[in-house]
Amino acid sequence: MKPALSIILFTTIAGAAQGMVVALALATLAGMAPATALAPLLWAATGMLLVALVASFFHLGHPLRAWRTVLMWRTSWMSREVIVLPAFIALVGGWALLATLAQRDAVAPHWLAGMAIVGAVLLWYCTAMIYACIRFIQEWAHPLTVVNYTTLGLASGFVTAGALAVMAGEPGFASDIAPWALAATALAWFTRTLSLRRNARLKPKSTTQTATGIQAARVVQKSMGMTGGSFNTREFFHGASAHAMRMARTGFQVLAFALPILLLAWALLSGSALAWLLALGSQAAGLLAERWFFFAQARHPQNIYYQAVS
């Protein structure tokens, strides 16, 4: 599939914001929420969610008609996401407002933290199911799609929370969640590796014969039939070489997982603020590459006919 920049930005930024809200909610439930940085971090998460929402509009052909998507909530995961996302933004924004107006003990009730966790998980599930429910895209049609959206969001959220806490003058909170960030990043790497190995073993269910209706034993494509290109050739194939795909696969694993784990270990042992910032930058770049790879690796059956050019 052809990766869309707007969707890459939306899923990456929103996922990190959701993970940061979960980190703050868990810290609240554990009685270790940052005293002075809770409100700024919640406002940062709200802002990230709003930026992600705006980014998603650039993928729409008619943004003014976006409201119509809610009408199909009974059958469409995208409609459900459109409903859950604003509700989650309102919940996080409301929590941020309460944290701004009152003392920490008064703005961190367990029920609010619990609702925030439920909202984040529900939004991850809705977003991931948009892709996991497409059965003819084998790379996506698996429970690991939902698992990876969740674990990647948790990893990026904990790292973002720690880095922003350091910048907000709360190094103690960053030190408290450093083991969580390290564990979440390691878990995300493990689950993503499982999906990479699974996808590498997949065999297309369609063939050139089934794509063209020609039942000869050997069918060789000489032309896609359109010298000027079409919607099919532009929107369903990324155009990257096999070498570029291999480089992207290796690159995002190094940037999103391996390097942040080393940097988080450094932060955990030394309390270094620089380590947090480097981990945030590396993981952000890696997850953008990972999300590009997620879309690019998906093979649409129509490409058996359309992607080759003589």
C-alpha positions in Angstrom: 0.0 0.0 0.0 1.0 3.6 -0.4 1.7 5.2 3.0 -0.1 8.5 3.5 1.8 11.1 5.5 -1.3 12.4 7.2 -2.2 8.9 8.6 1.4 8.2 9.6 1.5 11.4 11.6 -2.0 10.8 13.0 -1.4 7.3 14.3 2.1 8.1 15.6 1.3 11.3 17.4 -2.1 10.1 18.7 -0.5 6.9 19.9 2.2 8.7 21.8 -0.4 11.0 23.4 -2.5 8.0 24.5 0.5 6.3 25.9 1.4 9.4 27.9 -2.1 9.6 29.3 -1.9 6.0 30.3 1.5 6.7 32.0 0.1 9.6 34.0 -3.0 7.6 34.9 -1.0 4.6 36.1 1.3 7.0 38.1 -1.8 8.5 39.6 -3.2 5.2 40.6 0.2 4.3 42.1 0.4 7.6 44.0 3.4 8.9 42.2 1.9 11.5 39.8 4.2 14.5 39.3 3.4 17.3 41.7 4.0 20.3 39.4 4.1 18.7 35.9 0.8 16.8 35.9 -1.2 19.6 34.4 1.5 20.6 31.7 1.9 17.0 30.7 -1.9 16.5 30.4 -2.1 19.7 28.3 0.7 18.4 26.1 -1.2 15.2 25.6 -4.3 17.1 24.7 -2.4 19.3 22.3 -0.8 16.2 20.6 -4.3 14.6 20.2 -5.6 17.8 18.6 -2.6 18.0 16.2 -3.1 14.4 15.3 -6.8 15.1 14.6 -5.9 18.0 12.3 -3.4 15.8 10.5 -6.0 13.2 9.8 -8.1 15.7 7.9 -5.5 16.0 5.2 -6.2 12.4 4.2 -9.9 13.2 3.4 -11.0 14.1 -0.1 -13.8 16.2 1.3 -12.9 17.3 4.9 -16.2 19.2 5.3 -18.1 15.9 5.0 -16.1 14.2 7.7 -19.0 14.5 10.2 -20.9 11.9 8.0 -18.5 9.1 9.1 -20.2 8.9 12.5 -23.4 7.7 10.8 -21.9 4.3 10.1 -20.9 3.5 13.6 -22.7 0.2 13.6 -20.5 -1.4 10.9 -17.4 0.9 10.5 -14.4 0.9 12.8 -13.5 4.3 11.3 -16.8 5.7 12.4 -16.2 4.3 15.9 -12.8 5.9 16.0 -14.3 9.2 14.9 -16.7 9.0 17.9 -14.1 7.8 20.5 -11.3 10.3 19.6 -13.2 13.5 20.4 -14.6 11.9 23.6 -11.1 11.0 24.6 -9.7 14.5 23.8 -12.5 16.0 26.0 -11.7 13.6 28.8 -8.0 14.4 28.8 -8.6 18.1 28.3 -11.1 18.0 31.3 -8.5 16.3 33.4 -5.9 18.9 32.4 -8.2 21.7 33.3 -9.0 20.2 36.7 -5.3 19.7 37.4 -4.7 23.3 36.5 -7.4 24.7 38.8 -6.9 22.6 41.9 -4.3 20.8 43.9 -3.0 17.4 42.9 -4.9 15.4 45.5 -8.1 17.0 44.3 -7.6 16.4 40.6 -6.3 12.8 40.5 -9.3 10.7 41.6 -8.9 7.0 40.7 -12.1 6.9 38.6 -10.8 9.6 36.3 -7.4 7.9 35.9 -9.3 4.7 35.2 -11.5 6.3 32.6 -8.5 7.7 30.9 -6.9 4.3 30.6 -10.1 2.8 29.2 -10.4 5.6 26.7 -6.9 5.2 25.5 -7.2 1.4 25.1 -10.5 1.8 23.3 -9.1 4.3 20.9 -6.1 2.1 20.1 -8.5 -0.8 19.5 -10.7 1.2 17.1 -7.8 2.6 15.2 -6.1 -0.8 14.8 -9.3 -2.5 13.8 -9.6 -0.2 10.8 -6.8 -2.2 9.3 -7.1 -5.5 11.1 -10.6 -6.0 9.8 -9.5 -5.9 6.1 -9.2 -9.6 5.5 -7.6 -9.5 2.0 -4.6 -7.6 3.4 -2.9 -10.5 5.1 -0.2 -8.4 6.8 -2.9 -6.5 8.7 -5.6 -9.1 9.2 -4.3 -10.5 12.5 -4.6 -9.7 16.2 -1.0 -8.6 16.3 -2.1 -5.4 14.5 -4.1 -4.4 17.6 -1.4 -5.6 19.9 1.3 -3.6 18.1 -0.7 -0.4 18.0 -1.2 -0.7 21.7 2.4 -1.6 22.7 4.0 1.0 20.4 1.7 3.6 21.8 2.6 2.6 25.4 6.3 2.7 24.6 6.3 6.1 22.9 3.9 7.5 25.6 6.1 6.5 28.5 9.2 7.8 26.8 7.5 11.1 25.9 6.2 11.4 29.5 9.6 10.9 30.9 11.3 13.3 28.5 8.7 16.1 29.0 8.8 15.6 32.8 12.6 16.2 32.7 12.0 19.3 30.6 9.3 20.4 33.1 11.6 20.1 36.1 10.4 16.8 37.4 13.4 14.5 37.1 12.2 12.4 40.0 9.0 11.4 38.1 11.2 10.6 35.0 13.3 8.3 37.2 10.2 6.6 38.6 8.8 5.7 35.2 12.1 4.9 33.6 11.7 1.1 34.3 8.2 1.3 32.8 9.4 3.0 29.7 12.2 0.5 29.3 9.9 -2.5 29.8 7.2 -1.0 27.4 9.8 -0.4 24.7 11.2 -3.9 25.0 7.7 -5.3 24.9 6.9 -3.3 21.8 10.0 -4.6 20.1 9.1 -8.1 20.9 5.5 -7.9 19.6 6.6 -6.0 16.5 9.2 -8.7 15.8 6.5 -11.3 16.0 4.5 -9.6 13.3 7.6 -9.1 11.1 8.4 -12.8 11.2 4.8 -13.7 10.6 4.5 -11.3 7.6 7.8 -12.6 6.1 6.3 -16.1 5.9 3.0 -15.1 4.2 2.3 -16.3 0.8 -0.2 -14.4 -1.4 -3.5 -16.1 -1.8 -4.0 -14.6 -5.3 -1.8 -15.3 -8.3 -1.3 -13.7 -11.7 -3.8 -16.3 -13.0 -6.5 -15.4 -10.6 -5.8 -11.7 -11.1 -6.2 -11.8 -14.8 -8.5 -14.8 -15.3 -5.9 -16.4 -17.6 -5.4 -20.0 -16.5 -2.2 -20.8 -18.4 0.5 -22.4 -16.3 2.9 -19.5 -16.9 1.7 -15.9 -17.3 4.3 -13.1 -17.8 3.2 -9.5 -17.5 4.6 -7.2 -20.2 2.6 -4.0 -19.4 0.2 -2.8 -16.7 -2.1 -1.7 -19.5 -1.9 2.0 -18.6 1.1 4.0 -19.8 0.1 7.2 -17.9 -0.7 5.6 -14.5 -4.0 5.6 -12.7 -5.5 5.7 -9.2 -4.7 2.0 -8.9 -1.0 2.5 -9.6 -0.7 5.6 -7.4 -2.6 4.6 -4.3 -2.0 0.9 -3.8 1.7 0.6 -4.3 4.5 2.5 -2.5 7.1 2.3 -5.3 10.0 1.6 -3.0 12.7 -1.0 -4.0 13.2 -4.2 -2.1 16.5 -2.8 -0.8 14.7 0.3 0.5 12.2 -1.9 2.3 14.9 -3.9 4.0 16.7 -0.7 5.1 13.4 0.7 6.5 12.8 -2.5 8.4 16.3 -2.5 10.0 16.3 1.3 10.5 13.1 1.5 12.4 14.0 -1.3 14.7 17.3 0.4 15.6 15.8 3.9 16.0 12.5 2.9 17.7 13.7 0.1 19.9 17.4 -0.8 20.2 18.8 2.7 20.6 16.0 3.9 23.0 16.5 0.9 25.2 20.2 1.7 25.6 19.4 5.3 26.2 16.7 4.5 28.8 19.1 2.1 30.5 21.5 5.0 30.7 18.8 7.3 32.1 17.8 4.7 34.6 21.3 4.2 35.9 22.5 7.8 35.8 19.4 10.0 35.9 20.6 11.8 32.8 18.2 14.2 31.3 20.1 14.1 28.0 19.4 10.4 27.7 15.7 11.0 27.9 15.8 13.6 25.2 17.9 11.5 22.9 15.6 8.5 23.5 12.6 10.6 22.6 14.1 11.9 19.4 15.4 8.5 18.3 12.1 6.7 19.0 10.0 9.4 17.3 12.0 9.1 14.1 11.9 5.3 14.4 8.2 5.1 14.9 7.5 7.3 11.9 9.6 4.9 9.8 7.8 2.0 11.4 4.4 3.3 10.5 5.6 4.0 7.0 6.8 0.4 6.8 3.5 -0.9 8.3 1.6 0.6 5.4 4.2 -0.1 2.7 4.6 -3.8 3.6 0.9 -4.4 3.1 0.3 -6.1 -0.3 -3.0 -5.3 -2.0 -4.1 -8.2 -4.2 -4.6 -5.7 -7.1 -0.9 -5.1 -7.3 -0.4 -8.6 -8.7 -1.7 -7.0 -12.0 -1.0 -3.3 -11.7 2.4 -2.9 -10.0 4.7 -4.2 -12.8 5.7 -2.0 -15.7 7.6 -3.3 -18.8 
